[in-house]
Amino acid sequence: MSSSEQRRRQNARLKYERQQKRREEARRRTRRITVIVASAVAVTAVVGVSAFVVADRFGDDEDKKKDTAASQSPEPTPEESESKAPEPPMTIDKKASYTMSLATSQGDIAFSMDAAKTPHTTNSFKALADKGYFDETKCHRLTTQGIFVLQCGDPKGDGTGGPGYNIPDENLTALGEAGADGTVTFPAGTVAMANTGQPGSGGSQFFLVYKDTKLPPTYTPFGTLDKESLKAVEKVGAAGVEGGMGDGAPKKAVEIEKATVKKD
């Protein structure tokens, strides 16, 4: 065999070996990428589960009730509650009491507000009511298990609406210190602000407590229903939720026809 032929074959063999080596390295890289991606997915899944577990912790004296209350906390959708504008200028008398009256499809509902304890909340509600913000809206959510509240104040009617600004938390110590379970009792008749779970994230959504309810002391209690108003909300609670669930739209639809706030 000529030397030129030998060199040709040797070069061909070396080229083949280099190709095989490159292919093997490519396969190794592919395997490494696959492992990395799989690991990332696993970590994401674990983090997601952990976040859910953290979010699912909520105060009550039984684990089952904790889970139920956590999934049914009076919170609007966070993305729609982020502050985008300043709250209304302070125009109320901070030393006075005010009454918010709601003419609804289930009767009149009224509650008192103490401006000395909740000036920002009272001022915001008066400003919103004065411009008809709550008129022709519905109380979109009723909860009958774990916590007992009727939630209102969302012009969209689906839990995602807000006024475009946030107001600070107020009066958080009014109901006492949290117990070992991290909650305080919101007595029947209490009116409090819904929030996203973050400090200072209240907007326009609020909830009416129609039966003693244990919640963390992170919701601004700013009003108290009168006796007749509490009875009206109790009737809505007794009728239950559409579809027989423990949380959702109330069977007795509550539409706010007109909202007014007046100084007592």
Salt bridges, closest charged atoms under 4 A:
GLU5 OE2 - ARG8 NH2 2.63
GLU5 OE2 - ARG9 NE 3.28
GLU24 OE1 - ARG27 NH2 2.75
GLU24 OE2 - ARG28 NE 3.88
GLU24 OE2 - ARG31 NH2 3.59
GLU80 OE1 - LYS156 NZ 3.42
GLU87 OE1 - HIS120 ND1 3.03
ASP93 OD2 - LYS263 NZ 3.11
ASP130 OD2 - LYS126 NZ 2.84
ASP135 OD2 - LYS258 NZ 3.23
ASP181 OD2 - LYS214 NZ 2.71
GLU228 OE2 - LYS231 NZ 3.72
ASP247 OD1 - ARG141 NE 2.97
